[in-house]
């Protein structure tokens, strides 16, 4: 059975809120709440993949402590801009 677009958005918003690090909970839940509904299918697929990454790595990428992998660089830049971390 295929996931409906509405259920997928809900699932991604929940995964954005329930991270391992509180800072990432706050950053990603705010980003997901503001951006997911307007994303293209390709952007949603990329965001879904990003959520599988380790929170320690995500935090360092979003805060500019380490460079993200090229596949996530534009998404991480958008998240960082949204969170005001740079």
QUIPE-V180445 format. One record per pair of residues at least 12 apart in sequence whose ideal C-beta (glycine too) atoms are under 6 Angstrom apart, sorted by the first residue. I is the first residue (numbers start at 1). J is the second residue. If there is no record, write none. Layout:
BEGIN
I_J + I_J
END
This chain:
BEGIN
9_36 + 12_36 + 13_32 + 15_51 + 16_28 + 16_29 + 16_32 + 17_29 + 19_55 + 20_55 + 21_55 + 21_59 + 24_55 + 24_58 + 24_59 + 27_83 + 31_79 + 31_82 + 46_75 + 50_72 + 50_75 + 61_76 + 62_79 + 62_80 + 62_85 + 63_85 + 64_86
END
